[in-house]
């Protein structure tokens, strides 16, 4: 199997150079904080805890890093999707967060399900 190259570098090197894991973690925490600030009742129902508990005790696990052609945009976009599982203190699955990056490492969208 051959290595995928992005901007002339192997995929893993691209993820490291553009700090995709670190950026995804940062954006995920901002997403969670904004959600909690906007709608704490719904946040606690869905996440089974308040923001502080989620931030301090939940586990965030790398799940998928994918190079994709995303058709959610008016003109299909080549991008990187990086997903992280969110598990509670007992390691039970709670949600998945996905950040979408352009090929220059800029976050252009995110979603949680």
ChimeraX attribute file (.defattr): number of C-alpha atoms within 10 A of each C-alpha:
attribute: neighborCount
match mode: 1-to-1
recipient: residues
	/A:1	3
	/A:2	5
	/A:3	9
	/A:4	11
	/A:5	13
	/A:6	16
	/A:7	9
	/A:8	9
	/A:9	13
	/A:10	13
	/A:11	18
	/A:12	13
	/A:13	13
	/A:14	18
	/A:15	18
	/A:16	11
	/A:17	11
	/A:18	15
	/A:19	12
	/A:20	22
	/A:21	16
	/A:22	12
	/A:23	17
	/A:24	23
	/A:25	20
	/A:26	11
	/A:27	17
	/A:28	23
	/A:29	16
	/A:30	12
	/A:31	16
	/A:32	18
	/A:33	19
	/A:34	14
	/A:35	16
	/A:36	18
	/A:37	12
	/A:38	11
	/A:39	11
	/A:40	16
	/A:41	14
	/A:42	12
	/A:43	19
	/A:44	15
	/A:45	10
	/A:46	13
	/A:47	21
	/A:48	13
	/A:49	17
	/A:50	16
	/A:51	20
	/A:52	11
	/A:53	13
	/A:54	21
	/A:55	14
	/A:56	9
	/A:57	13
	/A:58	21
	/A:59	19
	/A:60	20
	/A:61	13
	/A:62	16
	/A:63	14
	/A:64	13
	/A:65	19
	/A:66	13
	/A:67	19
	/A:68	13
	/A:69	13
	/A:70	15
	/A:71	10
	/A:72	8
	/A:73	8
	/A:74	7
	/A:75	8
	/A:76	11
	/A:77	14
	/A:78	14
	/A:79	20
	/A:80	27
	/A:81	22
	/A:82	23
	/A:83	25
	/A:84	22
	/A:85	20
	/A:86	22
	/A:87	19
	/A:88	19
	/A:89	12
	/A:90	9
	/A:91	11
	/A:92	12
	/A:93	14
	/A:94	15
	/A:95	15
	/A:96	18
	/A:97	23
	/A:98	22
	/A:99	24
	/A:100	24
	/A:101	22
	/A:102	15
	/A:103	16
	/A:104	12
	/A:105	17
	/A:106	15
	/A:107	18
	/A:108	11
	/A:109	12
	/A:110	17
	/A:111	12
	/A:112	15
	/A:113	9
